[in-house]
Each structure stands twice: as structure tokens, then as C-alpha cells.
Amino acid sequence: MTAILQCDLELHDSLYFASREIGRLYETERVIHNYALCYALGLVASPYFIRQQTPTYREDLAALNERGIYVTPARALAADFVLNTWKYASNNYHVKMEKAQTNTPGFGRVKELAVESRFRFYLITHGGDYQPPRWIRLGKWMSKAQLSCVRINAPPERTGEFEVKHPLNPLDVFAAYTVTLCDLINMPPVSLITNARMAGEYLVISSNGQPEICLPKNLTFSFECKP
């Protein structure tokens, strides 16, 4: 049986991802990537020490396909930002054992999502009984966030043309659907899409009198891009 967990996330620390780097400005997008959420939820584990800085998304997330679990990106319900400036001194002496003639500080600015910003994402399970934790940590600073989830058992299924207002990972969508129109959210490690129009099987989510949200039914983690 297909079930959907509608998960609302509230930040208790400021949240930073390097979604965009514009000179010395490091900006966080108001969308949380589904890869980051999978690690934060504990669905996949990352070792504390990694000798090579090479992502292993394919190996880590493939196991979730076998478990019948899929996590969407998170969209902002209410988001504010804070802007911080960081500085550091020259570290040539520590790195190269050279005597620094001058102390030339470096600096940059970080645009972070503020405390009490709220997001929503969906976790789709096919026959599983996974229950997310109440508290998670995510982002560069391992920021603390609180989760509250509502389980929707056997959501209505329909077939035909539909539009998805919620952000999606295009690699996961293109594996099973043909997208005719969408808006692009440019961010690493894979740019996301929103306001996507497509046709096929989809799920309908409706709760507390809010507008219906459509999600593709056949979403799995994929890493192959259609030509």
C-alpha cells in the first residue's frame, strides 16, 4: 500500500548551504535538496571521515529504491534570511611553515535561512512503515530542525495530465515521465524543477482545506539523464 508522510520542518538554528557562490557571497536557496534530506533523516549514512571528497549519492540512495522509500525536496512555507560576515587571517605559516610578512585577512558573506523558517516535503513509502525522527540536523553547520509529520494512507491515484507545484529532482522525474514545461531552480548537486507539467500516474494530496498537491506516483532515485 502506498502512503505519504507530509513532513513540516521548522528551523531552530540558521541553515546554510552553498546553493550559489557570487564572488564573496555564499547564498542559501529557499529550497532544501532531497539528497540532503535523506542524509538528515538517517535514511542513508555518511561516514564521519571521508578521505576523498567525492559524493557517493548513487551508492547511498540506491538502497532506498529497494526499500520503496522516496523523499522529495522541501519547499518554503515561510522563510526569512540573515546575512553574516566571516573573516579569517592568513594561514601561510600553519600550512606552508612560512613566515607571513603581512596579516591580510580574508572575508566573505553568508546568506543563511533564519531561525523559525518553515519547510514542507513529502516522503512516499510503498508498503513500509518508516517513521521520521522528531529532530534532525542538516546543512553545513549541522543546524537543528524539528519535524512534525502527518501520515496519509492510500492517497487518491489518478492518470492524465497534471501540474506539480512542489519542487522535484528532474533526474528522478525524467526516468518515468516526460516533462513538457517547468521552471528551473539552479542549485547543486542537481538543479531542481518546479511548476512542472507532465502526464501519467500521479497521487493527490489534500489536507485541512488546503489546495490539492499533485505528485508523480512513480518516483525513484535515478542518476541517468535522458538525452
Secondary structure, 3 states (H helix, E strand, C coil): CEEEEEEEEEECCCECCCCEEECCEEECCCEECHHHHHHHCCCCCCCCCCCCCCCCHHHHHHHHHHHCEEECCEEEEECCEEEEEEEECCCHHHHHCCCCCCCCCEEEEEEEECCCCEEEEEEEEECCCCCCCCEEEECCCCEEEEEEEEEEECCCEEEEEEEECCCECHHHHHCCCCCCEEEEECCCCCCEEEEEEEEEEEEEECCCCCCCEEEECCCCCCCCCCC
